[in-house]
Amino acid sequence: MKREFSVIIERDTDGYFVASVPQLAGCHTQAKSLDELMERIREAIALCLEFEQEQDSLDFVGVQRVAVEL
């Protein structure tokens, strides 16, 4: 079975590309090049999906906005 995921890609201050998958909690990786990043995020997604199958599923409740005083 093939599944598709949206991947957010950003560049940090050190020049590394950082990828995260909002649909999979904790699924992220980084690399120096985009080609390497895409390879690594595919591996990360596979690992996250494997882990997800072993866990109890969560029901989405909602989103809250939180203020923090600095």
CORHU-V936334 format. One line per field, one symbol per residue. phi: phi as a letter, one per 30 degrees, with the letter a starting at -180 (. if undefined). psi: psi as a letter, one per 40 degrees, with the letter a starting at -180 (. if undefined). burial: b if it has 9 or more other ideal C-beta (glycine too) atoms within 8 Angstrom, else e. A space follows every 50 residues. Layout:
BEGIN
phi=???
psi=???
burial=???
END
This chain:
BEGIN
phi=.cbcbdbccbcddcjddbcbcedbeicaabadbddddddddddddedddd ddddcddccdclbccbcbdc
psi=hhiiihhhhihieeeihhhihdehhehiiiididdddddddddddddddd dddeiiiihhdahihhhhh.
burial=eeeeeeeebeeeeeebbbbebeebeebbbbbeeeebbbbbbebbbeebbe eeeeeeeeeeeeeeeeeeee
END
